[in-house]
Amino acid sequence: MAESMDVEAVKDLMPGEEDDWDDGKISGYLDAGKTIPQILQLFWESKASKLHSMIDISESGSSRSMSRLYDNAMKLAEYWAARVAKDEEKEKEEQEEEERRISFNRITRV
């Protein structure tokens, strides 16, 4: 079962209230072995896929650049993807270092 502190850590890095990203969904990802950066990468990719059809609006002297929402979500997805890649590389290096430290020698009696 996911720790409540981990769920809160994920929620702290999300913007505001997200209806479809409740504690149960976040806990499910944590229980499945996802890390906090991996969950946030999934969140922002999901958010970007929902915002991809937003268009810029310009009418009656005002304008709203709605496509920026998609751009910003993609930038955050890319940021978290880079964090995930960096964490995986660090874990791989640590594992390789650990493998280099372990050695087996044959003991012989004299």
Order of alpha helices (4+ residues) and beta strands (2+ residues): alpha-alpha-alpha-beta-beta-alpha
